[in-house]
């Protein structure tokens, strides 16, 4: 809870590729970090690199592995080598696939007008949360663009991790308006793709807390 008694919005910083950024995220108060196991992403990491990153992860900070339509054997190989706390699926994975790895999991939803989020939530009822990102026909996620938050039904807010174009400039407003369980940021705290900026991460987390306090 925050000082004013409102629920604290959790913060996930995704797409980390450097040990220094993992360390900084933990020091600054991030609740989770995301590692991208998708070779087409500019923020992709290999298994050996990911193991080095997670060795630097402070206690009580969750590790999340992001996959996009990955072969079951690949996900299992990653899990055998790296102690991920949670999985995040960004492709067209069915619920049965997502639940087959004996880990808590998130399902990303690419939001656009006409998306029936209540129906998606019903289909993926086994997910720990739904991560809402902006639809882009060219990329599976990380477009850096904001979608219309009015598409999110208020009754689902507690199951939502809000992503899509968030930065220190807009995240306080996002927290106030959507009241999600958590927010997820990648490009909004970078100097270049895959390289996080400590000052931007600090400002982002501070603005999330500002949003909490104003609820």
N, C-alpha and C positions, 0 to 999 in steps of 0.2 A: 504494500500500500504506500501511497505517497503521503507527504506531510498533511495534505488536506483530507486524507482518508479515501481518495479515489483509488481504483485499481491501477497498478503500474503496468504500462504497456511494455511488453518485451521487445527486445531489439535483436535482429539477426543481421549480421554483415556477411554477404555472400561473395563468392568469387575470389577468395584469397589465394595468393600464389607465393607469398614471401613469409618467412618466419617472423620477420620484424613486424609485419602487419597483423599476424595472429597474436603476437605478444601485445601489441598496442590495443587491439580490439578487446582483449581480456582486461587490460589495465584500465581502459576507459569505461568498462561496465557493460559490454555487449553480453547478451545472454546466450548467444549461439553464433557459430561461424559456419559458413557453407563452402564446401569444396566441390568443384565442378568436374565430374567424370564424363565429359562429352567432348570428343576430340575436335568437333567443329567450332567450339567456343574459344574466343581469344583468352579466356580465363581458365582453360582446361589444365588439369594436373594429372600426372601419372601416379601410379601406386607408390613408388619409392619417394617421390616428392611429397605426396600426401602424408606418408608416414613421418617424414621430417617435420612437416607443418604441425601435425597433431601432437608430436612429442613436445612442442612448445606451448601447447594449450593449457591455460591455467585450470585448476580444479573448479568444478561447478559451472564451467562453460561448455555447452553442448556442441557436439560436432554433427554436421548434417552433410550427407553425400547426395549430390544432385546427379540424376541420370535422365537420359532422353531415349526412350524406346530401346533400352539396352538389352542385349542377350542375357538370359537368366544366368548363364555360366559366368559372364563378366561380372555381374553384380555379386555373385557368390565369391568370385576370386578376390574382389575388393574387400568384401566383408571378412574373408579368411585372413587377410593381411593387415587390416586397419580396423581399430575398434570404434566404428561410427556409432553414435547414439541413435541416429534417426536417418531415414531415407526420404528423398524428395524426388517425385516423378513429374517430369515436365512434358512428356509426350502423350501418346494415345493409350497408355497402359490401362487395361481393365482392372477393376477392383481385386479380382482374384490374383492377378499378377502382383499387385502392390502388396497384398497381404501375405505373400508366400515366403517372405524372407525372415520372418520372426523378428522384425524390428518395428518400432513405431514408424509411421510414415505420413508424409504430406502429399497431397495431390494438387499440382498447379492447375489453375483454370485460366485460360487466356480470354480475357473479358472483352466483349464488344456488344453493341446494341443487339438485343434479342437473346442474349445469354440467359437461360433460365437457371439461376443459381440455386434455387430451392430444389429443382430436379437433380442437378449435379450433386448437391449435398446429400440427397436421398440415395443416389446411386453409390456415392463414395462415403457411406455412413461409417465405415471402419477407419477412415482417415483421422489422425490426431487433429488435423486442421486442413482447411483449404487455403492454398496460397494463390492470391489473385494478382495476375500480371496482365499487361496490356497485349491484346492480340496483335500479332504482326505476321503476315504471310511469309516473310523471309527468314525470321529467326524464331527459335523455340522459346526464347525469353530474353530478358535484358535489353529490351528495345530502348529504354530510357524515356519512354513516353507515359504520361498519365492517362488513365481511362476515366470514364464518368463514374464517380463514386456513388451516384444516385442509383446505380444498378445493383447495389448491395442491399438486400433486405435487412432491416434493423434487427430482426430476430436471429439472424445468422452472425452478427458481429462478433460474438464470443468465440466463434469457430474460425475466424478469419485471420490470416496473416496477409497484411496489405503490402503489395509491391507495385512496381510500375512507375518509374520516373520520380521516385521520392528523393528528396535532398533536404538540407537544412532549411532551405527557403520555403518548403511547403509541408514538411512533415508535422509541424504543430497543428496546422489547420486540418490535416488528414486525421490526426488523432482525435481532435475535437469533434469533427463531423462524423467519422465512421465508428470511432471507439472500437478498433479492432483488438483482438487478443495480442497481436504483435505486428511489427512492421519489419520489412525486409529491404535492404539497400545494397546496391553494388556499384553501379556507375556513378551514383550521386556522391560517393565519397572517394573518388579516384582522381589521381593526377593524369594517368593514362590507363588504358584498359589492363586490368590485372594488377595494378600498382595502387594501393590505397594511400590516402593522404591522412596522416594522423590528425591534423587540425580539422579536416572535414569530418572525420569520424567523431571527434570530440564535439564539434558543433551540432552534428546530427543528433547525437544522443542527448545533448543538452536541450535541443528543441523538442525532442520527444517528451522529455520531462516537463517542459513548458506546457505542452499540450495536455499532459496528465493533470497538471495543477489547475488548468483553466476549465476543467470539466465540472 
